[in-house]
Amino acid sequence: MNLRQFFFGLLFVISSSLGAQNKDKDVLFTINDKPYYTDEFERIYKKNLDLVKDDTQKDLNQYLELFVGYKLKVNKAYKLGLQNNAKYQNELKSYRTQLAKNYFNDTKITQELVEEGYNRLQKEIKASHILIMADENATPEDTLKAFKKIDEVRKKALAGEDFEKLATEFSEDPSAKENKGDLGYFTAFRMVYPFENAAFTTEKGKISKIIRTRFGYHILKINDIRANRGEITVAHIMVLNPKADDVDKDAKNTINDIYKKIQQGEKFEDLAKQFSEDKSSSSKGGVLNKFGSGQLSSEEFENMAFALKNVGDLSAPFQSQFGWHIIKLIEKHPIKTIDEMKSEIETKVGKDDRSKKITASLNEKLRKKYTYKRDNKQFQAVSKLVTNDFYEAKWTQPENAKDFTATLLTINTKKIDGKAFLDFVDKQQKAGIKTKPVTKLTEELYTKFLDEQLTTFYDENLENDFPDFANVMEEYRDGLLLFDLMEKEIWERAKTDTLGLKTFYDQHKMEHMWKKRVEVTVASSTKEDMIKKAQSLLKKGTEPQAIKDKLNLNNVINVMTNSGVFEEGSDALPKAMKYDVGVSNVFKEGEYYFVTNVERILPEAPKTLEECKGKMVNDYQQYLEQRWVDDLKKEFNVKVNNDAFAAVKKQLK
């Protein structure tokens, strides 16, 4: 998620109902005589009451301060003319296009497609295919030729000829020579819709009917059908492999030592806390967030995880592109419910050929929603201008095309002229439509033109037809301006004002402290006699690796060591250890015996600016923003209607 997405996520928590208004409202405050109303304030407060984490924001006086501050920033953006920026206007247009997509769906058909997609997601299908290419706008002759060829191949397959050999010999899929037509396992939304339909409606071991896609004609053989693997929770211990593509012997030896200790009965979770170099999971005993197929960046890790059968099962040490791992199965989760996946599936439906069903439904709805009429005389006039050159994509509009300004189509009160249709025809040449003769072609093009114009008219009137759409667009409009303004006035300044940041750090550095830290080597073992030997070696100044080499004999891991600088309370440190310089006495904690060698103790101290820069920059931004809002209150004339605010407080309490 980038900064802009994060900002809008916060913005909509604060202002999710901005712009909505009703008749029961009073002016709550004005900024340079521009009114802002009580109904807007009440709605936002109620909607966000359970969302805010800071209790001060639930206080109505404080919430009014936040609300006024927000409106002041928006006014400042308009005063600076940020709304005239071309980038802003393009982004606003892009946001509107995205938002409008929600209003172009047929709910009933969308729901049917979501249910179909969800049901198919329960399975993964292994299939092979043979393709005979045929462009979707190919001539009837070429289309028939391709169909006859695939039909002949299908008959051979049905007669029992080897499908792999047929794919190698006849398939025009470029990859067929290598994979013999094998597509591996796939589930819903991985293939074009007609192909998917054939895959999910053909029985295992059978040959599909001939199917047509935009690539040509296909036949499929269904090799296997299995259940979707769902999601899984595992824990892991990771040792980084610094040499990336190479095998780092130290890393491999370390992971093998850890694996042997697990086999000797030591706890996976304790070893993960001590030795795993995945710091995001080590403190949790190595437990990762649950994941499904394709959600991690390592396919090898996923396959090793899903190969584990029973809770508690362990993988042998293996290497991924990140390092060496041992995986422990914690829990398997079935595929999500349809309610949990609905939003995700709706997005996928809108991106593939399924959406054609929704488009057809919308076209039918708009023809009923609006009144429209074609001027047949004008249509005959413009139709005569289209020639056979269209089929070769060589047709050009005549010089007098601009003179066809008479109305061709009327939608409600909107009038569309003949020149708009000619422009549409010109663009359609790229689609490769082959319908003949030209008179039939122009009628087909007009039908497409009508649907396009009805959709455009519908889109242009979304704000008028749907108040919710108008409200959210108002949010985007102000939000985009506010983002650009904040970036200019606050965020960039906090990053680049090194002198100001240093001064702010000097004033607040005592709020960012290191706890007591210790530079230490920790040796651990489940055997008291071995840890005493390690203690003796530490007292002689023996290096940690040499201690392991001396005590870990005959393929048995007796001692593990961990060295570094750790903050007091770190999971890598035994809870009972004493923070005294030198080699400690042997002590026991749980099932382990420990001895520590403390090289030095670092007292509590402020973190350097570099060590806490991220947090310091964030605090500095908040400081600059508050000062800036105070300045805006001086720049603009803000008047609060205290009587109206008192009534609001009474109403909300």
PyMOL commands that set and color helices and strands:
alter all, ss='L'
color gray80, all
select helices_A, chain A and resi 3-14+38-48+55-58+60-79+82-84+86-103+107-121+140-158+163-170+176-179+193-201+249-263+268-275+279-282+299-307+338-349+355-369+376-383+388-392+399-403+418-431+438-460+462-465+467-496+498-511+528-539+544-551+613-635+642-652
alter helices_A, ss='H'
color red, helices_A
select strands_A, chain A and resi 27-31+34-37+123-133+182-186+211-213+216-227+231-240+291-292+318-319+323-333+372-374+407-411+414-417+513-514+517-525+560-567+582-583+587-589+592-602+605-606+638-640
alter strands_A, ss='S'
color yellow, strands_A
deselect
rebuild
show_as cartoon
